[in-house]
């Protein structure tokens, strides 16, 4: 797996988990989904994402 694959898997899991928690536990969990979306939007403009920086420290190849 490449860093991009791992990044997408982590973000996808976080989104699905927050939607499930929002549906089954409390609607306030949907705010976490909004936070993830805003972070992705912000990273598109600034070219900076904390998760990307963390994954760069791993031995995964770039992709």
C-alpha positions, 0 to 999 in steps of 0.5 A, a space after each residue: 500500500 502507498 501513503 495515498 492508499 493508507 490516507 484514503 483508508 483512514 479518512 474513509 473509515 473516520 467518515 463512516 465511523 462518524 456517520 454511524 455514531 451520528 445515526 446511532 448515538 448522537 447527532 452531534 457526531 455529525 460535527 466530526 464529519 463536518 470537521 473532516 470535510 473542512 480539513 480536506 477542503 483546507 488541505 486542498 488550498 494550503 497543501 498541508 494536512 497533519 495526517 499526511 505529515 504523520 504518514 510521511 514519517 512511516 516507511 510507506 512509499 509515496 504514491 
